[in-house]
Amino acid sequence: MVGVRVRQEEAEAMTHGYGQFCPVAMAAEIVCTRWTLLLLRELCAGSTRFNELRKGVPRMSPTLLSKRLKELERAGIVERTPGSGNGGEYRLTKAGQELQPIVFAMGTWGQRWIQSQASLENLDPILLMWDMRRNLDPKPLPRARRVVQFLYPELPGTTRTWWLVLEDGETDLCSVDPGFEVDLYVVTDLRTMTAIWTGLTTVRREVQAGRLELTGDAALSRSMQTWLGLSPFAGERKRVAG
């Protein structure tokens, strides 16, 4: 019965708000609804189009995504502008931009204080590859086209193989073979790649442990740790609460 009462109280809070004049409570009514903070994370990271936002929150339904965007528009946090594609573009207003340090501070806190095993429980290949593509640093690489194929043998066919295509300083992510010659093959499991991306381990360490196999261009392989798109929080060291 206690659990039922708690869920009812949570539902009422979501429907009617907290009923407090405190600015923290009023802000929470807007930015702490389900998925909203992650949607703000994507907007802060530079995603502007509806399909880009969907890739950043792949488990969020398109209907709910549209609803949350409209709520953020009404709150003056996001503005929608006409674009060349369907749906236009969504950009943070001045009020939304002021949320950026708050969103990133929460990420920093999570990286520091959420323990490693907990942070590796919710694995998502779509989000991982999208984030890697977004954060990849092309500067150490030649401007000529380079193709890196990632293979996660334990995953089902639709999410098992990915391609990063790097050319002229730009990076494209493909879930279907783009038809280019592959320069570097990366074979690993999703947990290992996620641990590398979050800064819990390194490319060199996982190669030595036999959990990461690199085949192909030797220069690409040697420099992978420098060009690979890591989490913006990867540099934060884990801390122990107490």
N, C-alpha and C positions, 0 to 999 in steps of 0.2 A: 504493500500500500504506500509505503514511503516513496518508492521509486516512481509510482504512478503520480503521486502528488508533485514530486520534483519536476517530472516531464510536463505536467499541467502548468506549473509556475513558469517554466521555460517558454512554453507556447504562448502564455499570456504576455510575457515580457516581449516576445517577438512581435505580437500583434498590437499591443497597446503601448509599448515602450516601457521605460523604467519608472516614469512618473516622478523624476527628480530634476530639480533645477540645476544640479551640479553639471558643469561643462563636460566632465568626463562621461557622465551618463548620457548626455545629449549627443556627444560625438560617437559613443559606442552604439547608439541607436542607428546611426548611419553606416559606420564603417565595420561594425562587428557582426553584421548579419552573415549567414552562411555563404562562403565563397567570395564575399566582397573584398576581404583583405588580399586574397590571392589575385583577384582581378586588378586591384590597385598595384600589386607587385608587378604584374605584366605591363600595365600602363607606365609605371615608373621605369621599367626596363626598356621602354621605347616601342612597344607594340601599339599600333594605332588602328589596324583594320580588324573587322569582326573575326575573320578566319585566322588571323595571327593570334588574337586573344584566345580563340578556341584551342589552338595548339598549346598555349601556355597553361590552360586549365582543361585538359582533354576529358576529364570525368564530369565536367559540368555540362548539363544539357544546353543546347542552343536556346531553348525557351527561357531557361533561368538566366543565362548570360544576357539575353536581350532585356529581361526584366531588371537585372541589377544595373545595367548600363543606363536604363531610363531613370532608375532611382538616383544614380549618381549625377545624372543630368539635372534632375529636379533639385538636388541638393547643392548645385552649383560647383560640383567637384570636377565634372567632365563636361566637355562641349563637343557636339558632333558637327563636323563640317563636311560639305559635299566633296566627294572625291571622284577619281576617274573610274573606280570600280563600284560594284553594288554595295550599298550601305554607307558609303562615305568613310570618314575617319573620325576616330575618337581621340581627343587630346585632353590632358589635364589643364584645368584653369589655374589661375593664381592660387586659389584655395587648394586645389588638388596638388599643386607643386609643393605646397607647404607640408603635405603629408609624406613626401619622399623620405626625409630623414627619419621619420617615425617608422615607416615601413622597413627601411634598411636596418634601423636599430633593432627591430624585432627579429630580423634575420640574424643579426650579429649575436643577439642574446641566445637564440635557438642553437646557433653553431657552437657557442661557448658552453652552454649548460645542459642541452639535451644530449644524453649519452649516445655513444656510437651505435650500439645495437638497436636502440630505439629509432635512430635516424635512418637506419637501413631496413626497417620493416616494410615501409610502403614504397616498393619499387615500381617505376613507371617508365618503360622504354621510350614512349612518345615524348614525355616531358624531358627526360634526360637528353635525348638527341636534339630536341629543339633548343634546350638551354646550351648544349655544347656548340651548336651551330651559331647561336646568338653571341656567345662569349669568345668564340675562337679568335685568336690573334694572328692575322695573316702576315704581319710584318716580318717574321723570321723566314718566310717562305718566298720562293721565286714567284714572279707574276705570271709565269706560264701555268697552264692548267695542271692541277694536281688532284687526283681522286683517291679518297680513302674509303675503303669498304669495312664496315663493322659487322661482325657476325656473332650473334648470341645463340649458340646451339640449343640451349634449353627452352627457348621461347617458341611459340607457335609461328607458322609460316608468315603471317601478315606483319609480325613485328620482329622477325628473326634477323633480317638483313637490312642495313642502311648504308647510304652513300653520302659522304660529304664531298662536294665539288668546290674546289678553291681555284679562283681565276681572277686576275687583275684586282686583287685586294678584296674580292667579294666571295661570300660563302653561300652555297645553296645546299639544302638538305633534301635527299630523295629517298623515298621508301620503295620505289620501283627502279630497276636498273636503268641508269641514264644513258647507257650505251657507250660510255667512254672506257678506255683502258684504265685499269686500276693500278695505281702506283704503290699503295700500301694496304695490305690486308691486316685487319685487327680482329683476332679471335679471343673472346673472353666470355665470362658470364656477366649478367646484368648487375649483380651485387658488387662484383669487383670493379666494374666500370663506374658505378655510382660512388663507390668509396674513393676512387681516384678523383672523380669530379668534385666531391665535397671536401677534398683535401685530407681525408683520413689516411691515405696512403699515396704512393707515387708510382709512376709508370715503371721506373727502374726496379723498385721493390717487388712489384707484381710480376714483372718479367722473370726476375731471379727466382721467385717462388713458383713459377710455372703456371700461374693463373692468367697470364696475359701473353699471347703469342703474336709477334709482329713479323710479317714477311713482306719483302719487297724493297723499296727505295731505302737504302741505308741512312741517308741524310735525314729523310723524313722520320725514320724510326728513332734515330739518335736525338732529334730535337722535339719529339712529340710532347714532352712535358712543358716545353716553352710555348708551343702554338696551340695546344689542346685547350678548348674552351672550358675553363674551370669555373666553379661557383664563385660569385663575387665575395663570398664569405669564407672561401677555402683557406685563407691565411690566418683565420682566427683559431687559436689553440683551445682545445677542450679544457674545461675547468671542472673541479669537483665541488659540489655544493656542501656546505658545512660550516 
